[in-house]
């Protein structure tokens, strides 16, 4: 029998899909992301935001989900966002 232990992932709040929407919104509406996404769209790229629930990071006793920003298959930046929408970092440039 397999099961997921709470120590391996962030506890998911009982708020439906709101924590996921908060995590994406915390990243999507950053000024640098809006500017980059606009340029990517103008160049014909599809911009995607992916919340990776299975790869959490714990800092100072708080759990954060990675939110990846992609243009097509290319990873552009990764941010860490708590289920409450709080950002941990300003993102890692991966170019």
PDB file with one MODEL, atoms N, CA, C and O in Angstrom:
MODEL        1
ATOM      1  N   UNK A   1       0.843  -1.170   0.000  1.00  0.00           N
ATOM      2  CA  UNK A   1       0.000   0.000   0.000  1.00  0.00           C
ATOM      3  C   UNK A   1       0.893   1.239   0.000  1.00  0.00           C
ATOM      4  O   UNK A   1       1.832   1.328   0.791  1.00  0.00           O
ATOM      5  N   UNK A   2       0.608   2.181  -0.871  1.00  0.00           N
ATOM      6  CA  UNK A   2       1.352   3.432  -0.955  1.00  0.00           C
ATOM      7  C   UNK A   2       0.469   4.576  -0.503  1.00  0.00           C
ATOM      8  O   UNK A   2      -0.730   4.598  -0.779  1.00  0.00           O
ATOM      9  N   UNK A   3       1.079   5.537   0.201  1.00  0.00           N
ATOM     10  CA  UNK A   3       0.341   6.729   0.574  1.00  0.00           C
ATOM     11  C   UNK A   3       1.336   7.876   0.678  1.00  0.00           C
ATOM     12  O   UNK A   3       2.540   7.660   0.808  1.00  0.00           O
ATOM     13  N   UNK A   4       0.830   9.067   0.622  1.00  0.00           N
ATOM     14  CA  UNK A   4       1.661  10.264   0.657  1.00  0.00           C
ATOM     15  C   UNK A   4       1.707  10.781   2.089  1.00  0.00           C
ATOM     16  O   UNK A   4       0.665  11.065   2.680  1.00  0.00           O
ATOM     17  N   UNK A   5       2.880  10.901   2.639  1.00  0.00           N
ATOM     18  CA  UNK A   5       3.033  11.399   4.008  1.00  0.00           C
ATOM     19  C   UNK A   5       3.049  12.925   4.003  1.00  0.00           C
ATOM     20  O   UNK A   5       3.659  13.519   3.114  1.00  0.00           O
ATOM     21  N   UNK A   6       2.397  13.579   4.968  1.00  0.00           N
ATOM     22  CA  UNK A   6       2.380  15.040   5.006  1.00  0.00           C
ATOM     23  C   UNK A   6       3.771  15.659   5.080  1.00  0.00           C
ATOM     24  O   UNK A   6       3.955  16.794   4.640  1.00  0.00           O
ATOM     25  N   UNK A   7       4.747  14.950   5.619  1.00  0.00           N
ATOM     26  CA  UNK A   7       6.098  15.499   5.723  1.00  0.00           C
ATOM     27  C   UNK A   7       6.760  15.646   4.360  1.00  0.00           C
ATOM     28  O   UNK A   7       7.735  16.384   4.225  1.00  0.00           O
ATOM     29  N   UNK A   8       6.248  14.957   3.352  1.00  0.00           N
ATOM     30  CA  UNK A   8       6.859  15.005   2.029  1.00  0.00           C
ATOM     31  C   UNK A   8       6.284  16.100   1.145  1.00  0.00           C
ATOM     32  O   UNK A   8       6.865  16.408   0.104  1.00  0.00           O
ATOM     33  N   UNK A   9       5.171  16.689   1.523  1.00  0.00           N
ATOM     34  CA  UNK A   9       4.540  17.715   0.700  1.00  0.00           C
ATOM     35  C   UNK A   9       3.885  18.753   1.596  1.00  0.00           C
ATOM     36  O   UNK A   9       3.663  18.522   2.785  1.00  0.00           O
ATOM     37  N   UNK A  10       3.580  19.902   0.999  1.00  0.00           N
ATOM     38  CA  UNK A  10       2.858  20.932   1.748  1.00  0.00           C
ATOM     39  C   UNK A  10       1.458  20.428   2.046  1.00  0.00           C
ATOM     40  O   UNK A  10       0.849  19.751   1.218  1.00  0.00           O
ATOM     41  N   UNK A  11       0.952  20.751   3.214  1.00  0.00           N
ATOM     42  CA  UNK A  11      -0.455  20.469   3.488  1.00  0.00           C
ATOM     43  C   UNK A  11      -1.280  21.312   2.535  1.00  0.00           C
ATOM     44  O   UNK A  11      -1.035  22.509   2.382  1.00  0.00           O
ATOM     45  N   UNK A  12      -2.244  20.695   1.903  1.00  0.00           N
ATOM     46  CA  UNK A  12      -3.091  21.408   0.946  1.00  0.00           C
ATOM     47  C   UNK A  12      -4.305  21.938   1.686  1.00  0.00           C
ATOM     48  O   UNK A  12      -5.091  21.155   2.218  1.00  0.00           O
ATOM     49  N   UNK A  13      -4.475  23.267   1.731  1.00  0.00           N
ATOM     50  CA  UNK A  13      -5.618  23.842   2.443  1.00  0.00           C
ATOM     51  C   UNK A  13      -6.944  23.383   1.834  1.00  0.00           C
ATOM     52  O   UNK A  13      -7.035  23.154   0.628  1.00  0.00           O
ATOM     53  N   UNK A  14      -7.952  23.254   2.663  1.00  0.00           N
ATOM     54  CA  UNK A  14      -9.276  22.833   2.211  1.00  0.00           C
ATOM     55  C   UNK A  14     -10.019  24.046   1.631  1.00  0.00           C
ATOM     56  O   UNK A  14     -11.003  24.527   2.194  1.00  0.00           O
ATOM     57  N   UNK A  15      -9.508  24.523   0.481  1.00  0.00           N
ATOM     58  CA  UNK A  15     -10.078  25.707  -0.164  1.00  0.00           C
ATOM     59  C   UNK A  15     -10.286  25.464  -1.661  1.00  0.00           C
ATOM     60  O   UNK A  15     -10.251  26.409  -2.449  1.00  0.00           O
ATOM     61  N   UNK A  16     -10.501  24.222  -2.053  1.00  0.00           N
ATOM     62  CA  UNK A  16     -10.684  23.920  -3.474  1.00  0.00           C
ATOM     63  C   UNK A  16      -9.417  24.228  -4.265  1.00  0.00           C
ATOM     64  O   UNK A  16      -8.316  23.880  -3.838  1.00  0.00           O
ATOM     65  N   UNK A  17      -9.571  24.883  -5.419  1.00  0.00           N
ATOM     66  CA  UNK A  17      -8.397  25.201  -6.238  1.00  0.00           C
ATOM     67  C   UNK A  17      -7.837  26.591  -5.943  1.00  0.00           C
ATOM     68  O   UNK A  17      -6.914  27.032  -6.627  1.00  0.00           O
ATOM     69  N   UNK A  18      -8.369  27.288  -4.944  1.00  0.00           N
ATOM     70  CA  UNK A  18      -7.917  28.636  -4.613  1.00  0.00           C
ATOM     71  C   UNK A  18      -6.421  28.715  -4.301  1.00  0.00           C
ATOM     72  O   UNK A  18      -5.771  29.648  -4.774  1.00  0.00           O
ATOM     73  N   UNK A  19      -5.834  27.780  -3.523  1.00  0.00           N
ATOM     74  CA  UNK A  19      -4.388  27.869  -3.276  1.00  0.00           C
ATOM     75  C   UNK A  19      -3.556  27.797  -4.564  1.00  0.00           C
ATOM     76  O   UNK A  19      -2.529  28.467  -4.675  1.00  0.00           O
ATOM     77  N   UNK A  20      -3.993  26.995  -5.527  1.00  0.00           N
ATOM     78  CA  UNK A  20      -3.280  26.914  -6.806  1.00  0.00           C
ATOM     79  C   UNK A  20      -3.397  28.219  -7.573  1.00  0.00           C
ATOM     80  O   UNK A  20      -2.416  28.708  -8.132  1.00  0.00           O
ATOM     81  N   UNK A  21      -4.593  28.779  -7.599  1.00  0.00           N
ATOM     82  CA  UNK A  21      -4.805  30.052  -8.298  1.00  0.00           C
ATOM     83  C   UNK A  21      -4.016  31.173  -7.638  1.00  0.00           C
ATOM     84  O   UNK A  21      -3.475  32.039  -8.326  1.00  0.00           O
ATOM     85  N   UNK A  22      -3.943  31.166  -6.293  1.00  0.00           N
ATOM     86  CA  UNK A  22      -3.152  32.177  -5.572  1.00  0.00           C
ATOM     87  C   UNK A  22      -1.681  32.061  -5.925  1.00  0.00           C
ATOM     88  O   UNK A  22      -1.010  33.068  -6.152  1.00  0.00           O
ATOM     89  N   UNK A  23      -1.170  30.816  -5.973  1.00  0.00           N
ATOM     90  CA  UNK A  23       0.248  30.591  -6.284  1.00  0.00           C
ATOM     91  C   UNK A  23       0.591  31.103  -7.678  1.00  0.00           C
ATOM     92  O   UNK A  23       1.608  31.773  -7.862  1.00  0.00           O
ATOM     93  N   UNK A  24      -0.251  30.791  -8.658  1.00  0.00           N
ATOM     94  CA  UNK A  24      -0.001  31.256 -10.029  1.00  0.00           C
ATOM     95  C   UNK A  24      -0.126  32.775 -10.107  1.00  0.00           C
ATOM     96  O   UNK A  24       0.699  33.428 -10.745  1.00  0.00           O
ATOM     97  N   UNK A  25      -1.135  33.339  -9.475  1.00  0.00           N
ATOM     98  CA  UNK A  25      -1.338  34.789  -9.522  1.00  0.00           C
ATOM     99  C   UNK A  25      -0.172  35.544  -8.874  1.00  0.00           C
ATOM    100  O   UNK A  25       0.216  36.613  -9.346  1.00  0.00           O
ATOM    101  N   UNK A  26       0.382  34.987  -7.797  1.00  0.00           N
ATOM    102  CA  UNK A  26       1.509  35.638  -7.123  1.00  0.00           C
ATOM    103  C   UNK A  26       2.687  35.815  -8.068  1.00  0.00           C
ATOM    104  O   UNK A  26       3.451  36.772  -7.942  1.00  0.00           O
ATOM    105  N   UNK A  27       2.837  34.896  -9.012  1.00  0.00           N
ATOM    106  CA  UNK A  27       3.937  34.955  -9.982  1.00  0.00           C
ATOM    107  C   UNK A  27       3.506  35.693 -11.239  1.00  0.00           C
ATOM    108  O   UNK A  27       4.214  36.578 -11.719  1.00  0.00           O
ATOM    109  N   UNK A  28       2.357  35.333 -11.768  1.00  0.00           N
ATOM    110  CA  UNK A  28       1.909  35.855 -13.064  1.00  0.00           C
ATOM    111  C   UNK A  28       1.812  37.375 -13.098  1.00  0.00           C
ATOM    112  O   UNK A  28       2.075  37.982 -14.137  1.00  0.00           O
ATOM    113  N   UNK A  29       1.445  37.995 -11.999  1.00  0.00           N
ATOM    114  CA  UNK A  29       1.223  39.440 -11.985  1.00  0.00           C
ATOM    115  C   UNK A  29       2.413  40.239 -11.466  1.00  0.00           C
ATOM    116  O   UNK A  29       2.278  41.427 -11.176  1.00  0.00           O
ATOM    117  N   UNK A  30       3.573  39.604 -11.345  1.00  0.00           N
ATOM    118  CA  UNK A  30       4.791  40.368 -11.054  1.00  0.00           C
ATOM    119  C   UNK A  30       5.124  41.201 -12.294  1.00  0.00           C
ATOM    120  O   UNK A  30       4.997  40.699 -13.410  1.00  0.00           O
ATOM    121  N   UNK A  31       5.545  42.454 -12.132  1.00  0.00           N
ATOM    122  CA  UNK A  31       5.807  43.311 -13.294  1.00  0.00           C
ATOM    123  C   UNK A  31       6.796  42.707 -14.302  1.00  0.00           C
ATOM    124  O   UNK A  31       6.594  42.830 -15.510  1.00  0.00           O
ATOM    125  N   UNK A  32       7.857  42.060 -13.817  1.00  0.00           N
ATOM    126  CA  UNK A  32       8.843  41.494 -14.751  1.00  0.00           C
ATOM    127  C   UNK A  32       8.276  40.297 -15.515  1.00  0.00           C
ATOM    128  O   UNK A  32       8.660  40.048 -16.657  1.00  0.00           O
ATOM    129  N   UNK A  33       7.363  39.559 -14.884  1.00  0.00           N
ATOM    130  CA  UNK A  33       6.743  38.421 -15.562  1.00  0.00           C
ATOM    131  C   UNK A  33       5.741  38.921 -16.596  1.00  0.00           C
ATOM    132  O   UNK A  33       5.684  38.390 -17.705  1.00  0.00           O
ATOM    133  N   UNK A  34       4.957  39.930 -16.252  1.00  0.00           N
ATOM    134  CA  UNK A  34       4.007  40.483 -17.217  1.00  0.00           C
ATOM    135  C   UNK A  34       4.730  41.002 -18.458  1.00  0.00           C
ATOM    136  O   UNK A  34       4.285  40.764 -19.581  1.00  0.00           O
ATOM    137  N   UNK A  35       5.842  41.708 -18.259  1.00  0.00           N
ATOM    138  CA  UNK A  35       6.606  42.246 -19.397  1.00  0.00           C
ATOM    139  C   UNK A  35       7.192  41.110 -20.240  1.00  0.00           C
ATOM    140  O   UNK A  35       7.095  41.130 -21.467  1.00  0.00           O
ATOM    141  N   UNK A  36       7.789  40.136 -19.590  1.00  0.00           N
ATOM    142  CA  UNK A  36       8.372  38.996 -20.315  1.00  0.00           C
ATOM    143  C   UNK A  36       7.293  38.222 -21.066  1.00  0.00           C
ATOM    144  O   UNK A  36       7.491  37.859 -22.226  1.00  0.00           O
ATOM    145  N   UNK A  37       6.148  37.962 -20.417  1.00  0.00           N
ATOM    146  CA  UNK A  37       5.074  37.202 -21.045  1.00  0.00           C
ATOM    147  C   UNK A  37       4.531  37.939 -22.269  1.00  0.00           C
ATOM    148  O   UNK A  37       4.218  37.314 -23.282  1.00  0.00           O
ATOM    149  N   UNK A  38       4.420  39.259 -22.177  1.00  0.00           N
ATOM    150  CA  UNK A  38       3.950  40.050 -23.315  1.00  0.00           C
ATOM    151  C   UNK A  38       4.906  39.888 -24.504  1.00  0.00           C
ATOM    152  O   UNK A  38       4.466  39.691 -25.636  1.00  0.00           O
ATOM    153  N   UNK A  39       6.219  39.975 -24.237  1.00  0.00           N
ATOM    154  CA  UNK A  39       7.214  39.794 -25.303  1.00  0.00           C
ATOM    155  C   UNK A  39       7.176  38.378 -25.867  1.00  0.00           C
ATOM    156  O   UNK A  39       7.290  38.187 -27.078  1.00  0.00           O
ATOM    157  N   UNK A  40       7.018  37.386 -24.995  1.00  0.00           N
ATOM    158  CA  UNK A  40       6.967  36.001 -25.446  1.00  0.00           C
ATOM    159  C   UNK A  40       5.745  35.763 -26.331  1.00  0.00           C
ATOM    160  O   UNK A  40       5.839  35.087 -27.356  1.00  0.00           O
ATOM    161  N   UNK A  41       4.593  36.322 -25.932  1.00  0.00           N
ATOM    162  CA  UNK A  41       3.376  36.176 -26.736  1.00  0.00           C
ATOM    163  C   UNK A  41       3.541  36.841 -28.103  1.00  0.00           C
ATOM    164  O   UNK A  41       3.131  36.291 -29.125  1.00  0.00           O
ATOM    165  N   UNK A  42       4.146  38.032 -28.108  1.00  0.00           N
ATOM    166  CA  UNK A  42       4.371  38.740 -29.372  1.00  0.00           C
ATOM    167  C   UNK A  42       5.298  37.956 -30.296  1.00  0.00           C
ATOM    168  O   UNK A  42       5.193  38.057 -31.518  1.00  0.00           O
ATOM    169  N   UNK A  43       6.211  37.168 -29.707  1.00  0.00           N
ATOM    170  CA  UNK A  43       7.128  36.343 -30.494  1.00  0.00           C
ATOM    171  C   UNK A  43       6.478  35.016 -30.906  1.00  0.00           C
ATOM    172  O   UNK A  43       7.101  34.208 -31.594  1.00  0.00           O
ATOM    173  N   UNK A  44       5.238  34.795 -30.490  1.00  0.00           N
ATOM    174  CA  UNK A  44       4.520  33.588 -30.877  1.00  0.00           C
ATOM    175  C   UNK A  44       4.650  32.422 -29.918  1.00  0.00           C
ATOM    176  O   UNK A  44       4.198  31.320 -30.229  1.00  0.00           O
ATOM    177  N   UNK A  45       5.259  32.635 -28.759  1.00  0.00           N
ATOM    178  CA  UNK A  45       5.425  31.557 -27.777  1.00  0.00           C
ATOM    179  C   UNK A  45       4.176  31.419 -26.909  1.00  0.00           C
ATOM    180  O   UNK A  45       3.438  32.383 -26.703  1.00  0.00           O
ATOM    181  N   UNK A  46       3.957  30.225 -26.413  1.00  0.00           N
ATOM    182  CA  UNK A  46       2.880  29.958 -25.464  1.00  0.00           C
ATOM    183  C   UNK A  46       3.484  30.006 -24.065  1.00  0.00           C
ATOM    184  O   UNK A  46       4.403  29.248 -23.755  1.00  0.00           O
ATOM    185  N   UNK A  47       2.971  30.891 -23.227  1.00  0.00           N
ATOM    186  CA  UNK A  47       3.477  31.037 -21.857  1.00  0.00           C
ATOM    187  C   UNK A  47       2.647  30.148 -20.941  1.00  0.00           C
ATOM    188  O   UNK A  47       1.418  30.140 -21.004  1.00  0.00           O
ATOM    189  N   UNK A  48       3.348  29.391 -20.079  1.00  0.00           N
ATOM    190  CA  UNK A  48       2.676  28.485 -19.154  1.00  0.00           C
ATOM    191  C   UNK A  48       3.214  28.695 -17.746  1.00  0.00           C
ATOM    192  O   UNK A  48       4.375  29.055 -17.548  1.00  0.00           O
ATOM    193  N   UNK A  49       2.342  28.461 -16.777  1.00  0.00           N
ATOM    194  CA  UNK A  49       2.692  28.533 -15.363  1.00  0.00           C
ATOM    195  C   UNK A  49       2.361  27.174 -14.765  1.00  0.00           C
ATOM    196  O   UNK A  49       1.220  26.719 -14.852  1.00  0.00           O
ATOM    197  N   UNK A  50       3.349  26.522 -14.157  1.00  0.00           N
ATOM    198  CA  UNK A  50       3.152  25.173 -13.611  1.00  0.00           C
ATOM    199  C   UNK A  50       3.460  25.166 -12.121  1.00  0.00           C
ATOM    200  O   UNK A  50       4.557  25.535 -11.703  1.00  0.00           O
ATOM    201  N   UNK A  51       2.478  24.742 -11.321  1.00  0.00           N
ATOM    202  CA  UNK A  51       2.675  24.577  -9.876  1.00  0.00           C
ATOM    203  C   UNK A  51       3.038  23.112  -9.651  1.00  0.00           C
ATOM    204  O   UNK A  51       2.268  22.216  -9.996  1.00  0.00           O
ATOM    205  N   UNK A  52       4.214  22.874  -9.072  1.00  0.00           N
ATOM    206  CA  UNK A  52       4.710  21.510  -8.869  1.00  0.00           C
ATOM    207  C   UNK A  52       4.464  21.099  -7.416  1.00  0.00           C
ATOM    208  O   UNK A  52       5.299  21.334  -6.542  1.00  0.00           O
ATOM    209  N   UNK A  53       3.321  20.490  -7.179  1.00  0.00           N
ATOM    210  CA  UNK A  53       2.941  20.114  -5.818  1.00  0.00           C
ATOM    211  C   UNK A  53       3.820  19.010  -5.240  1.00  0.00           C
ATOM    212  O   UNK A  53       3.921  18.868  -4.022  1.00  0.00           O
ATOM    213  N   UNK A  54       4.452  18.232  -6.109  1.00  0.00           N
ATOM    214  CA  UNK A  54       5.256  17.101  -5.639  1.00  0.00           C
ATOM    215  C   UNK A  54       6.722  17.470  -5.385  1.00  0.00           C
ATOM    216  O   UNK A  54       7.534  16.586  -5.113  1.00  0.00           O
ATOM    217  N   UNK A  55       7.073  18.757  -5.468  1.00  0.00           N
ATOM    218  CA  UNK A  55       8.457  19.185  -5.238  1.00  0.00           C
ATOM    219  C   UNK A  55       8.531  20.385  -4.291  1.00  0.00           C
ATOM    220  O   UNK A  55       9.144  21.399  -4.626  1.00  0.00           O
ATOM    221  N   UNK A  56       7.917  20.279  -3.125  1.00  0.00           N
ATOM    222  CA  UNK A  56       7.895  21.423  -2.215  1.00  0.00           C
ATOM    223  C   UNK A  56       9.268  21.701  -1.610  1.00  0.00           C
ATOM    224  O   UNK A  56      10.161  20.854  -1.621  1.00  0.00           O
ATOM    225  N   UNK A  57       9.401  22.891  -1.095  1.00  0.00           N
ATOM    226  CA  UNK A  57      10.630  23.325  -0.412  1.00  0.00           C
ATOM    227  C   UNK A  57      10.202  23.913   0.932  1.00  0.00           C
ATOM    228  O   UNK A  57       9.234  24.670   1.007  1.00  0.00           O
ATOM    229  N   UNK A  58      10.921  23.563   1.976  1.00  0.00           N
ATOM    230  CA  UNK A  58      10.610  24.078   3.303  1.00  0.00           C
ATOM    231  C   UNK A  58      11.701  25.047   3.735  1.00  0.00           C
ATOM    232  O   UNK A  58      12.887  24.720   3.695  1.00  0.00           O
ATOM    233  N   UNK A  59      11.296  26.231   4.145  1.00  0.00           N
ATOM    234  CA  UNK A  59      12.195  27.270   4.640  1.00  0.00           C
ATOM    235  C   UNK A  59      11.590  27.866   5.906  1.00  0.00           C
ATOM    236  O   UNK A  59      10.432  28.285   5.909  1.00  0.00           O
ATOM    237  N   UNK A  60      12.371  27.903   6.973  1.00  0.00           N
ATOM    238  CA  UNK A  60      11.925  28.484   8.243  1.00  0.00           C
ATOM    239  C   UNK A  60      10.580  27.920   8.696  1.00  0.00           C
ATOM    240  O   UNK A  60       9.730  28.653   9.201  1.00  0.00           O
ATOM    241  N   UNK A  61      10.395  26.619   8.512  1.00  0.00           N
ATOM    242  CA  UNK A  61       9.188  25.959   8.971  1.00  0.00           C
ATOM    243  C   UNK A  61       7.969  26.149   8.082  1.00  0.00           C
ATOM    244  O   UNK A  61       6.888  25.659   8.410  1.00  0.00           O
ATOM    245  N   UNK A  62       8.119  26.853   6.959  1.00  0.00           N
ATOM    246  CA  UNK A  62       6.999  27.049   6.024  1.00  0.00           C
ATOM    247  C   UNK A  62       7.249  26.260   4.754  1.00  0.00           C
ATOM    248  O   UNK A  62       8.389  26.087   4.322  1.00  0.00           O
ATOM    249  N   UNK A  63       6.190  25.798   4.180  1.00  0.00           N
ATOM    250  CA  UNK A  63       6.266  25.002   2.960  1.00  0.00           C
ATOM    251  C   UNK A  63       5.939  25.886   1.751  1.00  0.00           C
ATOM    252  O   UNK A  63       5.018  26.701   1.794  1.00  0.00           O
ATOM    253  N   UNK A  64       6.708  25.707   0.678  1.00  0.00           N
ATOM    254  CA  UNK A  64       6.521  26.487  -0.546  1.00  0.00           C
ATOM    255  C   UNK A  64       6.479  25.550  -1.741  1.00  0.00           C
ATOM    256  O   UNK A  64       7.228  24.576  -1.800  1.00  0.00           O
ATOM    257  N   UNK A  65       5.596  25.848  -2.701  1.00  0.00           N
ATOM    258  CA  UNK A  65       5.523  25.097  -3.943  1.00  0.00           C
ATOM    259  C   UNK A  65       6.352  25.804  -5.006  1.00  0.00           C
ATOM    260  O   UNK A  65       6.342  27.033  -5.069  1.00  0.00           O
ATOM    261  N   UNK A  66       7.064  25.063  -5.837  1.00  0.00           N
ATOM    262  CA  UNK A  66       7.711  25.701  -6.980  1.00  0.00           C
ATOM    263  C   UNK A  66       6.650  26.053  -8.030  1.00  0.00           C
ATOM    264  O   UNK A  66       5.767  25.251  -8.336  1.00  0.00           O
ATOM    265  N   UNK A  67       6.755  27.253  -8.565  1.00  0.00           N
ATOM    266  CA  UNK A  67       5.914  27.681  -9.687  1.00  0.00           C
ATOM    267  C   UNK A  67       6.867  27.992 -10.825  1.00  0.00           C
ATOM    268  O   UNK A  67       7.660  28.930 -10.745  1.00  0.00           O
ATOM    269  N   UNK A  68       6.786  27.199 -11.886  1.00  0.00           N
ATOM    270  CA  UNK A  68       7.677  27.383 -13.032  1.00  0.00           C
ATOM    271  C   UNK A  68       6.989  28.237 -14.084  1.00  0.00           C
ATOM    272  O   UNK A  68       5.793  28.096 -14.341  1.00  0.00           O
ATOM    273  N   UNK A  69       7.766  29.125 -14.684  1.00  0.00           N
ATOM    274  CA  UNK A  69       7.297  29.972 -15.774  1.00  0.00           C
ATOM    275  C   UNK A  69       8.003  29.483 -17.028  1.00  0.00           C
ATOM    276  O   UNK A  69       9.232  29.434 -17.084  1.00  0.00           O
ATOM    277  N   UNK A  70       7.209  29.118 -18.040  1.00  0.00           N
ATOM    278  CA  UNK A  70       7.755  28.523 -19.259  1.00  0.00           C
ATOM    279  C   UNK A  70       7.236  29.243 -20.496  1.00  0.00           C
ATOM    280  O   UNK A  70       6.124  29.771 -20.517  1.00  0.00           O
ATOM    281  N   UNK A  71       8.070  29.247 -21.515  1.00  0.00           N
ATOM    282  CA  UNK A  71       7.666  29.669 -22.859  1.00  0.00           C
ATOM    283  C   UNK A  71       7.841  28.430 -23.722  1.00  0.00           C
ATOM    284  O   UNK A  71       8.962  28.071 -24.082  1.00  0.00           O
ATOM    285  N   UNK A  72       6.734  27.776 -24.053  1.00  0.00           N
ATOM    286  CA  UNK A  72       6.829  26.494 -24.745  1.00  0.00           C
ATOM    287  C   UNK A  72       7.495  25.507 -23.805  1.00  0.00           C
ATOM    288  O   UNK A  72       7.143  25.450 -22.626  1.00  0.00           O
ATOM    289  N   UNK A  73       8.443  24.734 -24.294  1.00  0.00           N
ATOM    290  CA  UNK A  73       9.115  23.758 -23.432  1.00  0.00           C
ATOM    291  C   UNK A  73      10.263  24.356 -22.608  1.00  0.00           C
ATOM    292  O   UNK A  73      10.830  23.675 -21.754  1.00  0.00           O
ATOM    293  N   UNK A  74      10.604  25.612 -22.858  1.00  0.00           N
ATOM    294  CA  UNK A  74      11.767  26.249 -22.222  1.00  0.00           C
ATOM    295  C   UNK A  74      11.421  26.827 -20.853  1.00  0.00           C
ATOM    296  O   UNK A  74      10.563  27.704 -20.752  1.00  0.00           O
ATOM    297  N   UNK A  75      12.080  26.343 -19.797  1.00  0.00           N
ATOM    298  CA  UNK A  75      11.909  26.895 -18.453  1.00  0.00           C
ATOM    299  C   UNK A  75      12.627  28.238 -18.382  1.00  0.00           C
ATOM    300  O   UNK A  75      13.816  28.332 -18.686  1.00  0.00           O
ATOM    301  N   UNK A  76      11.896  29.276 -17.980  1.00  0.00           N
ATOM    302  CA  UNK A  76      12.494  30.605 -17.902  1.00  0.00           C
ATOM    303  C   UNK A  76      12.868  30.954 -16.464  1.00  0.00           C
ATOM    304  O   UNK A  76      14.009  31.330 -16.198  1.00  0.00           O
ATOM    305  N   UNK A  77      11.926  30.834 -15.542  1.00  0.00           N
ATOM    306  CA  UNK A  77      12.202  31.115 -14.126  1.00  0.00           C
ATOM    307  C   UNK A  77      11.388  30.179 -13.250  1.00  0.00           C
ATOM    308  O   UNK A  77      10.369  29.621 -13.659  1.00  0.00           O
ATOM    309  N   UNK A  78      11.887  30.029 -12.014  1.00  0.00           N
ATOM    310  CA  UNK A  78      11.181  29.236 -11.006  1.00  0.00           C
ATOM    311  C   UNK A  78      11.062  30.100  -9.755  1.00  0.00           C
ATOM    312  O   UNK A  78      12.036  30.696  -9.294  1.00  0.00           O
ATOM    313  N   UNK A  79       9.860  30.152  -9.226  1.00  0.00           N
ATOM    314  CA  UNK A  79       9.586  30.875  -7.987  1.00  0.00           C
ATOM    315  C   UNK A  79       9.080  29.871  -6.960  1.00  0.00           C
ATOM    316  O   UNK A  79       8.610  28.791  -7.318  1.00  0.00           O
ATOM    317  N   UNK A  80       9.175  30.230  -5.687  1.00  0.00           N
ATOM    318  CA  UNK A  80       8.638  29.396  -4.613  1.00  0.00           C
ATOM    319  C   UNK A  80       7.556  30.190  -3.900  1.00  0.00           C
ATOM    320  O   UNK A  80       7.796  31.291  -3.403  1.00  0.00           O
ATOM    321  N   UNK A  81       6.349  29.608  -3.859  1.00  0.00           N
ATOM    322  CA  UNK A  81       5.176  30.306  -3.346  1.00  0.00           C
ATOM    323  C   UNK A  81       4.471  29.424  -2.321  1.00  0.00           C
ATOM    324  O   UNK A  81       4.255  28.234  -2.555  1.00  0.00           O
ATOM    325  N   UNK A  82       4.117  30.014  -1.192  1.00  0.00           N
ATOM    326  CA  UNK A  82       3.357  29.295  -0.162  1.00  0.00           C
ATOM    327  C   UNK A  82       1.908  29.146  -0.628  1.00  0.00           C
ATOM    328  O   UNK A  82       1.451  29.912  -1.477  1.00  0.00           O
ATOM    329  N   UNK A  83       1.183  28.171  -0.081  1.00  0.00           N
ATOM    330  CA  UNK A  83      -0.238  28.026  -0.427  1.00  0.00           C
ATOM    331  C   UNK A  83      -1.052  29.295  -0.142  1.00  0.00           C
ATOM    332  O   UNK A  83      -2.140  29.465  -0.691  1.00  0.00           O
ATOM    333  N   UNK A  84      -0.534  30.181   0.708  1.00  0.00           N
ATOM    334  CA  UNK A  84      -1.207  31.452   1.003  1.00  0.00           C
ATOM    335  C   UNK A  84      -0.946  32.506  -0.063  1.00  0.00           C
ATOM    336  O   UNK A  84      -1.592  33.554  -0.065  1.00  0.00           O
ATOM    337  N   UNK A  85       0.009  32.239  -0.988  1.00  0.00           N
ATOM    338  CA  UNK A  85       0.351  33.195  -2.039  1.00  0.00           C
ATOM    339  C   UNK A  85       1.592  33.998  -1.741  1.00  0.00           C
ATOM    340  O   UNK A  85       1.977  34.845  -2.546  1.00  0.00           O
ATOM    341  N   UNK A  86       2.238  33.760  -0.598  1.00  0.00           N
ATOM    342  CA  UNK A  86       3.455  34.497  -0.244  1.00  0.00           C
ATOM    343  C   UNK A  86       4.644  33.940  -1.027  1.00  0.00           C
ATOM    344  O   UNK A  86       4.830  32.726  -1.104  1.00  0.00           O
ATOM    345  N   UNK A  87       5.451  34.839  -1.611  1.00  0.00           N
ATOM    346  CA  UNK A  87       6.643  34.438  -2.353  1.00  0.00           C
ATOM    347  C   UNK A  87       7.813  34.227  -1.416  1.00  0.00           C
ATOM    348  O   UNK A  87       8.005  34.995  -0.473  1.00  0.00           O
ATOM    349  N   UNK A  88       8.606  33.178  -1.670  1.00  0.00           N
ATOM    350  CA  UNK A  88       9.840  32.945  -0.925  1.00  0.00           C
ATOM    351  C   UNK A  88      11.000  33.663  -1.591  1.00  0.00           C
ATOM    352  O   UNK A  88      11.786  34.340  -0.928  1.00  0.00           O
ATOM    353  N   UNK A  89      11.106  33.513  -2.916  1.00  0.00           N
ATOM    354  CA  UNK A  89      12.235  34.098  -3.614  1.00  0.00           C
ATOM    355  C   UNK A  89      11.759  34.902  -4.800  1.00  0.00           C
ATOM    356  O   UNK A  89      10.592  34.829  -5.186  1.00  0.00           O
ATOM    357  N   UNK A  90      12.659  35.664  -5.375  1.00  0.00           N
ATOM    358  CA  UNK A  90      12.324  36.454  -6.542  1.00  0.00           C
ATOM    359  C   UNK A  90      12.569  35.691  -7.818  1.00  0.00           C
ATOM    360  O   UNK A  90      12.430  36.249  -8.906  1.00  0.00           O
ATOM    361  N   UNK A  91      12.933  34.423  -7.714  1.00  0.00           N
ATOM    362  CA  UNK A  91      13.070  33.585  -8.905  1.00  0.00           C
ATOM    363  C   UNK A  91      14.520  33.391  -9.299  1.00  0.00           C
ATOM    364  O   UNK A  91      15.380  34.234  -9.045  1.00  0.00           O
ATOM    365  N   UNK A  92      14.757  32.274  -9.916  1.00  0.00           N
ATOM    366  CA  UNK A  92      16.084  31.937 -10.390  1.00  0.00           C
ATOM    367  C   UNK A  92      16.074  31.970 -11.916  1.00  0.00           C
ATOM    368  O   UNK A  92      15.309  31.250 -12.556  1.00  0.00           O
ATOM    369  N   UNK A  93      16.921  32.803 -12.484  1.00  0.00           N
ATOM    370  CA  UNK A  93      17.024  32.866 -13.936  1.00  0.00           C
ATOM    371  C   UNK A  93      17.727  31.608 -14.418  1.00  0.00           C
ATOM    372  O   UNK A  93      18.817  31.287 -13.943  1.00  0.00           O
ATOM    373  N   UNK A  94      17.127  30.905 -15.341  1.00  0.00           N
ATOM    374  CA  UNK A  94      17.660  29.616 -15.777  1.00  0.00           C
ATOM    375  C   UNK A  94      18.058  29.615 -17.242  1.00  0.00           C
ATOM    376  O   UNK A  94      18.000  28.570 -17.889  1.00  0.00           O
ATOM    377  N   UNK A  95      18.461  30.755 -17.783  1.00  0.00           N
ATOM    378  CA  UNK A  95      18.894  30.794 -19.179  1.00  0.00           C
ATOM    379  C   UNK A  95      20.371  30.593 -19.275  1.00  0.00           C
ATOM    380  O   UNK A  95      20.924  30.594 -20.375  1.00  0.00           O
TER     381      UNK A  95
ENDMDL
END
